[in-house]
Amino acid sequence: MKRIKIVSVLIALLLAAIIIGYVVHKEISTDEETGKKVLLIFSYHPEHPWVIEETRGAEDILKNKGVETERCYLDTKRKTSAEWKKKVSEEAVLKIEEFKPDLVIVFDDNACELVAMKYAGKTLPFVFCGMNGDPEDYGFPAENTAGVVERQHINGTIDLLKQLVPNVKKVAIITDNSPTSHGFVTRIEKTALPVEISECYSTDDFDAWKAKVKELQPKVDAIGLFVYHSIKDPAKEGEVSLPPDEVLSWTLKNNKLPEFAFFDFTVRAGALCGVTLSGYEQGKAAGEIAIEILDGKKPADIPIKCPEKGNPIVNERRAEELNIMILTDIIKEVEIIDSGD
């Protein structure tokens, strides 16, 4: 009888231990699942290919760390008026007050200018990425900010172009007139290159863009395409930019010169070549910095980063259209894609 009582007590103790252990485990798991809150504020719209890659990079880091995220899109590529920027800037501030994040990540220059600058030197930590301008342009570094700058692989891209087309000596670059372009143009004008840059032309007018592409045909050996996402058709009313694919499609049909580009989406959509930047790497680096800060590191103690990895890409179909042969030595070193796939 005593043995039965002892066994019963032991079983009860064992069950209690299992239940307590389960409760403790669940509390830890629940805590891990709840985690911290991070607000992601994007300069552009969710369908933008660069935004898609940035999002994937950041979320790949944050989702495995128990971080709750929400997203906010300023949509300043398609809508560029001062009124729109003021509106979305105010909405972003309200979103921060509503969501009460432990940290905010801002993606690209417009989010830095329209949102992060308001909080420079305050308590709420900010991480920036995709910044084409200089951090000083936005009041950084500050005690509550850290981040990742975006720097195009200009020399690498020109070197790849010259491997494909050795006789290139003079080039021009065309881009839209967005804040993204301003920082790029400033840097490229200060960069020593193995070719002559005849001009860096910026416009948001589609008619002016078309005229410049045609004007350049007899003047240069190749054309660089930076960004073209805030181009507008003057014949259409409103401030909404044209679909970038429409601008690029017209350009490729009317340009007979080799193109070089700086983003993989431009080469994948039909341009000849480029040592391209990765939105994924920018987002990933920002996510890693965010985790450091959430774990207790001070933003001011984290140096500004610049991912050095570039992806050399050549568009095989475009090479064929331009009668450019891709040598075996080049094939071994780059990613060869076909925009018709």
N, C-alpha and C positions, 0 to 999 in steps of 0.2 A: 504493500500500500504506500509506504514511504517512497519506494522507488518510483511509483507512478507519479506521486506528487512532485518529486525532484525532476523527473522527465518533463512534466507539465510546466514547471517553473522555467526550466531550461528552454523549452520550446517558446514560452511566452517572451523570455528575454531575447531569444534569437529573432523572433518576429518584431519585437520592439526595435532591436538594433537595425534590422532591415528597413523598417519604416522610417526611423530617424535618418538613416543613411540616404534613403530615397528623398526625404524632405530636404536634407542638406544639399544633395546633388541638384535637385530641382531649383532650389534657391540660387545656387551658383549658376546653373544653366540660364535661369530667368534673368539674372543679373548680366550674364554675358550677352544674352540676346538683346536686352534693353540697351546697354552700353551708353555711349555718348550720342549727341545729336549734331550733325553737320549739314549745313545748308550749302548747296552747290548753285552758284549764280553764273549763268552763261551769258556771254555777250550776244550770242546769236540765237537762232531758232533750232529746235530739236532735230530737224531733218538735215541740217548742215553736216556734210561728211566729216569735217574737222571736229565738230561737237560730238558726233557719234563716237569717234575714236577717243576723244578726251574723256567722255563719260565712261566708256568701257575701261580705260586705264585706271581712273580714280575708283570706280566701283569694285574692280578686281582687288584692290587693296583694302578698301573700307568694309566690304561686305563680310570678309572673313575675320573682322575684328569686333563684331558686335555693334557696329555703328549704324544708327538710324539716320537715313539721309532723305532730304527733300530737294527738289530742283526748281529753279526759277530761271526763266528765259527772257532776256531783254529784247531780243529780236531786232538788233540794231544794224544788221546787214540789209535786211529787206526794207526796213523803215528807218530813215536817216534824219528826219527833221528834228530841229531843236525841241519842238513841242513834244514829240514822241519820246525823246531822250529824257526830258524833264519828267514826263509822266511815269516812265518805267523806273527811273531812279527813285522816285517817291514810293512807288509800289514795292520796290525791293526793300527799302527801309521798313515799310509796314510789314513785309513778310518776315524780316528779321525779328521785329518786335513780337509778331504773332507766334512764330515757331520757337523762339528763344534757343537758338543753337549754342552749343559749346564752342563752335568754331565755324567760320565761313571760308569756303574756297571760291575765289573769283577766277573765271576763265577768260583770258584775252583782254586786250587793252580797254575796251569800252566799259567792261565791268569794273576794271581798276579805277577808271576815271569817274564813272557815274556812281559807284557805290563805295569801293574800298577807301578812296581818298577821304570820305566823310568820317571814317573811323580811325584814321591814322593817329597813332599815339594814345588811343583809348584802351579800354580793358579787353573787349572782345577780340580774340585772336583771328587773324586773317592769313590765308595762304593764297598767293597768286600763281598763275601759270599762263603760258602762251603769251607772255608780254613781249611785244616787239619794240616798244619804246624803252627808255632807260628808267630804272626804278625811281630815280630822282624826279622824273617827270610827274610822278604821282605821290610825291611826299614820302617815298620809301628810301632807305630803310627806316622803320619806326619800331618802337619797343614791342608792338603787337603784331608785326608782320614778318613773314618769311615767304620764300617762293622760288619760282623757276622762270627764267627768261627764255625766250624763243629766238634763236639765232640761225638764220638760213646758212646752208652750206654753199656759199657763193663760189669760192675757189674750186671746191670739189665738183660743182655742177659745170663750171666752165671747162675744167679738165676733162670731164666725161664728154662734153660736147666736142671738144677738140680731138678726142680719140675717134669719135664718129665722123667728124668733118674737120680734118686737119687744116684746111685752108681758111678757117674762120679767123678773121682779124678784127673786124668791127661789128659790134652788136648794139642793139637798143633794147630797152626794157619798157614795157607798158603795164600799167596797173591802174586800179581805181583810185579814187581820191579819199579813201577811208583812213582813219587813225592807224590801222594796221599797216598801210602803205607808207605813212609818213616816216615812221621809225626805220623801216627797211630802206627807203630812198636815202635818208640821211647817212646810214651806215655804208651803203654801197658806194656812195660818192667819196667816202674816205678809204675805200678798200683798194689796195693795189692788185690789179688783175692782169693776166697774160693776154688780154684783148683790150681794144679801145671801146669804152662805153660812149657812144655818140650822144645818147640822151636817156634819161629816165622820165618817161612821160606819164603824167597822172591825169585822169579825167573821170567824171561820173556821167558823162554824156555819151550815149551810144553812137550818135552820129559822129562825134569827134573821135571816138575810138576807131570806128570804121575808117574814117579819113586817114588817121595816123597809120593804121595797118597798111593801107594802100600806098601811102606816101613813103613808107620805109622800104618797100620792095626793092627798088633799085639802089638804095643808099647803104644798106648794111648786109652782113653775111648771115645773120641769125637774129631772132627776136626772142627776148625773155618775157615770159608771162608770169606775173606775180599773183595778184588777186584781182578778181573782176566781179565781185559780189555786190557792189553798191552801184553798178551801172544802171542808168535809167534811160528809157526811151523818151526823148523830148516831145514826141508826137502824142504820148499818152499822159493824161492828167494824173496828178497824185504823186506821192512820195515813195511809192513802193518800187523797189528795185526789180529789174528783170531777172528771170531765172538764170543762174550762172551758166547752166548747160546751154542756154540759148546764145549767150555771148560767146562762149567757147566754141560752140558749133559753127557759128558764123565766121569766127576767126580762123579756124582750121580749114574751112572751105575756101577762104579768100587769101590765105597766106601761103606762099610757095617757098618760104624760107624755113630752115630748121628752127624748131622751137626748143627752148630750155625752160624748165619750170622748177619750183622749189617745194611743191606739195605733191604727195603721191596721187591725190585725187585728180590733179590736172593731167598728169602723165597717163594715169589709168583711163581717163576720159578721152585721150587722143593725142596729147602733145608728145614730142619726140623723146625727151629724156630729162633727167634731173637726179641729183643726189638729194633726196627729199626728206622732209621733216615728218615726224610721227606724232600725231595728236595723242595716240595711245601712250607714248613715252612721257609726254608732258603731263597728262592726267595721272599716270602712275606715280611720277615723281612728286606731284602735288599731294597725292594720297599718302605717300610715305612720310612726307613732312608733317602732314596733319596728324598722323598717328604719333609721331615723336612729340608733338605739342600736347596732344591729348594724354599722353603718358607722363607729362610733367615737365618737358623741356621748354625753356623760354624761347619764343620766336626769335628774339634778338641774338640768341646764341647759335642760331642755325644759319650758315652762310648761304647766300643766294646761289642756286644751282643752274647749270646749263647743260642739259643732256647733249653729249657729243656724237652720239650714234646717228648716222644718216644712212638712208637706204637708196643705193644707186639703182635706178630703173630705166629701162629702154623699152619704148613701145615699138614692137616689131612691125605692126601694120603701118604705123606712120612712117617708119624707116623705108618700107617698101614703096609707099606713096611718093616719097621724096627721092627715091632711087639711091638710098644710102645703104651700103653694105655693112652689116654688123660682123666684125672680125671675130674669129674664134677666141682670141685672147680676151676680148671684151665680154663675150658670152660667159666665160668662166667666172668673171668677177662681178656681174650685175644680175639683177632680176629682169628677165625678159618677159614682157607681157604683150598680149594682143587685145586691143580695145574692142575688137569685134566679138570676143568670146562672151 
